């Protein structure tokens, strides 16, 4: 087992460990006893993961003598909303979970966000443990304490920062992932390499076949290095007031694609499309070194990820969706962009995002 520490600067007592290894879910009782002891555990999952892993996890934890209940909601990004958050909270209240309980978030990115938001708000906040079951969740959404739900105006516009007590990344859970879901998770890995580690980016370019074959060493390298990169950034900027913005490379356009497609495009696929466009934009604005966009596009193609916006998408709709993005400042759309493979543009003095006028966005979106 590998342990990656997230040493938070703003709230040192909220620092936590990310555990990476095989068979960790089988040791969950020992892990909970060490990191998050509680008299009662509310396992929150979706209808798909709940059947695969939730029922057995509930039996395992209840067998140790704790009050345990599994709460599920219909799978899919479309159910990451206020109604789901309210229903889960009401069901926990009806089951008499007290302030000393803990929430176990078992699932992919949607579950991480929704269950985290329930934990952040239930009785003004209870303990949270993240147990991600997808690659995307292991290397992105389970880390950093960002929780929330989508609303008609946009993605993740209601939420809270609520750090977990521990993240349990059991690599064995990736065995059930489809190739489509694996690709979606790898989009976030590409992002990490593009903004922070050129050697890791090269590894993804070179070892894509081994990754798709679910080679144990290759998958562990992906999870561990991505976790290390995100943990390092989050530790410096817990509440996304500075450098943490670099983790949004590909997400401004990506979130707009998700919203306008009514979430028919997977998050990882949308981020991949966003990175392809945003890397091209960075070159056109003379922010990124020549060739950056081509390398990003090539590795995304190797990982079976899309590069172009859906045929039915309208540029005006995408820009309108971007206007609702959380990074809009002073009425201007801001993007996190790379300066070259392995480095993000910006610094503490000038900031980590770039204000981009709508004509430049329109140009890059129209010219495929």
N, C-alpha and C positions, 0 to 999 in steps of 0.2 A: 504494500500500500504506500502511495505517495501522499504526503500532506503539504498543501500549499496554504500558507497563512495570508489572510487579508488584514494587515495591520492598519486599521483606520486611524487617521490623525485627529479628526475632529472629535470623535467619540471613541477613545481608546478602549473603554470597557465594552464596546460593541464589536471589537475585532473578532474574527472567527476563522475556523479552518475549513478548507475544502479537501475532502478525502477522495482519492482517486485509486481505484483498484477493482479487482474481480471478486465477486462473492460478498460484497459489503452488505447487501440487503440481508443476507443470512446472519449477519452480526449486528443487526439493527438494535436489538435490545441492549447489547453492551455499549453501542455508540450513544444511544439515548441516555443511558445511565451516566455516561461520562459528560456529555455535552448539553443535554436538555432533559433532566429528570422532571417528571410531572406525574400527577395522579391520574390524568386523563389525556387521551390523545384523539384529536379529530383528524382523520385522514381525509383529505380532499383530493378527488381525482375526477377524471372525465369518464364517460360511459365506456370508452374503449379500453383505456389503461386500467380502469377499475376492475374490469373482468380479467384482464391479463395478470395483473400483479396486486391489485388493491385488496381483494378478498383474502389472499394468502398472507399479505402483510398484516391485515387486521387480526387474523387468527394468531399469527406469530407474536404480535405485541400483547394481545389480550391474554395469551397463554402465560405471560409473565406476571399476570395479576392486575393489569391496569384496565380502567374503563376505556374502551376503544369503540369508535363508530366510524364507519365508512360513509362519506357523503359524496355522491357523484352528481355531475350535471352533463347534459348532452355535449358530445365532443364537437370541436370546431371553433374557429375564430369568431364566427357569428354569434356565439353564445358567451363571448367575453364582454359582458355588458352589466349594467346596473341591476337588471332583473336577476341575473345569476348571483351576483354579489349579495343582493338582498335575500334571496331564497336560501342561500347557504347560511347566512347569518341567522335568519329566523329558525332554520332547522337546528342549528347548534343551540340556540336559546331554548327551543322546545325540548331539547335533549338534556338541558340543565348543565351545560359545560360552563365551568366557572372561570374566574380570572387566572387561576393557577393551571389552566390547561395549556396544551401546545397543539399547534396545527402542523400536520405533516403534509406537505404539498407533493403529491406523487403524480408526475406526469410531464408533459412537454411544456413549451413556452406559455401556452394559454393557461394551463393549470398553475404554473409558477406565478404568473401575474395575478390571476384571480384569487387563488388561495392566499398569496402574500397580502393582497389587499384586505381580505377577510381578517387575517391575523393582525394586520396593522390597525384595524378599526373595531374589532370585536371587543367589547368592554374596554374601549380605549387602548387596546393593544395587548396581545398575548404572544407567547414565544412561538417561533417559526423554525421548522426544519425543512430544507429543500431536498427532495429526492428526485432529481431529474431522470427522465426515462428516454429522452431523445438526445441526439448529438447537439442540436441547437440549444437545447435547454442546459446541457452539461457545460457548454463552453460560453454561454451568453446569459440567458434569461434568469438562471438560478443564482447568478453572482451579481452582487452590487446593491441589492436591496430595493431596486425599483419595482414597484407593484402598481397595478391599476387595471382599468377597464376602458373599453372603447365606447364612444358616444357618437351620435349622428354627425357631430361637427368634426370628428377626427379620431385618430388612434391614440390610446393611452392619455387622453386629456383629463381623466379623473384618476387620481392615485395618491400614493404616499411612499416615502422612503421608509423601509422597515427591514433591517438587516436580519438574516437568519442566524440561529445559534451555530449551525453547522450545515454544510452541503455534502451530501453523500452521492458521489458519482460512481455508480457501480457499472463498470464496463460490460458486464455480462448482459445488462438490459438492452444494449445496442444490438444484440443478436436478432431481435424481433423487428428491427427497423427495415422498411422497404428501401430500395435503392433511391426512390424519389425523396423520401424523408432524410436519407443519409446525405444526398446532394444538398438538400435545403440547409442542413446543419453546416456543411462545408463552406457555404457562402460566408458565414461568420468567421470561419477559420481564415479564408482568403482576406477578409477585412483586417483581421489581426496582423497577418503577415504584411499586408500592404501599408499599414500605418505605423508598424512598430518593429518588424524583424525581417530583414531581407533574406536571411538564411532560412527561416521558417517558410517564407514564401517560395523559395527555391525548392525546399523539400516537398511542398504541395505540388509544384510543377513536375517534379521528378517521380514522386511516389504515388501518384493518383491511382494507378492500377492496384497497388497493394492495399491502399485505403478502401477501394471499392470491393476488394476481396475480403474485407474485414480482417486483415492480418492483425493479430493482437498487438504486435510491437508498433505497427504504423498507427493504429487507432489510439494507443496509449500516448504516442508522441503528439498526435493532434490534440487530444483532450488536455494533456498536461501543459503543452506550450501555450495553447490558447488560454487556458485558465491562468497561467502565470502572467501572461500579458494583461488580461483584463483585471486580475487582482492587483497588479502593480498600478494601473491607471486609477482604479477605484479607490485604492488606499490613499492616493494623493488628493482625490477630489470626490468626497463621499456624496455630495448633493448636486453634482453636475453644474458647478458654478465656474469651472475653469477647464483644465485639460481633458476632463472626462468627455468633453464634447467631441473629441477625435473619434470616439467609438461610434459616432453617428455617420461615418462615411458610408454612403450608399443608402442611408435611411430616409433622407428628406424626399428624394424622388421615390424611393421604395415604399414608404408609407403612403404616398399619394397613389401609387399603383395599386396597393392593397385596397385602399378605400374606394377608389373608383371602380375596381373590379368586384366590389362587394365581397371582398376576401376570398374570391375564387382562386386568386394567385397566392400560393404559399408565401409565408413571410420570407423564408430564405431565398426563394425565387425572386421575389420583389426586390430584396436587397441586392441580389446579383445584378438585376437589371439596373438598379439605382447606381451601383458602383461602376458599371460599364459607361453609363451616361455621365456620371459625375467625374470620372477619370478623364473622359474626353473633354469635358468642360474645363477641368483644371489645366489641361494642356493648352486649350484655346485661350485661356486667360493668362498664359505664361506663368502659371503657378507650379505646374508639375513638369519634370524633365521629359524631354521627348522620348517616346517609346513606352512611357508608363501605362498609358491606356491600352496599348496593344498587349502588353504582358498581362494586364488584368483580364482583358477579354479572352486571351488564349487559355489561361488557367481555368477560367470559369467554364469555357467550352469543354475542356478536358474533364471537368467535374460534372458534366451534363446539366449545366445551368443555363437558363435563357439570358440573352443579351439585349433584346429589344422589347419595347413596350407592347402589350397585347394589341392586335390589329384593331379591335373595337374601341380602344382608348382614345380620348380626345385631349389634345394638348391644353385647351382652355380649362377643361375639367381638372386636369392634373395640376395646373398652376393654381387654380382656385383651392384645391385640396392642400397645396403647399402653403398657402396663405394662413391656414389654420395650424401649421406646425408649431410645436413648442419653442422652436429656435428662432421664430420671427421676432425681430427686435426693431422698434421704431418703424414698423410697417414694412420692413425689408426682410426678404427671405435669406437666411444664412445657411451655408453648407460647410460641412467638415470635409476638407479635401487633402489628398496626399501631395507631397512635394516631389517624391520619388518613391520607388518601391522600398519599403522599410522605414519610411519617415512621413509623419504628418506635417502639413503646413501650419505654421503659427508658432507663437511663443507666449510666455506669460505677459509680456509687455503689450503686444499687439492683439492678443486673443487667439483663439484656436478655430474660429470659423471665419468665413468670408461672406460678406454681403454681396449677393448676386442680383443684378437687375433682371427683370422678367424677360426682357428682349433676348438676353444671353441664354436663359433657360429655354425659351421658346425655340431659339435657333438650334440648340443641341438636341432637343426633343423632336424637332421636325426633320432634321437631316440625319437619317439613319445610316 
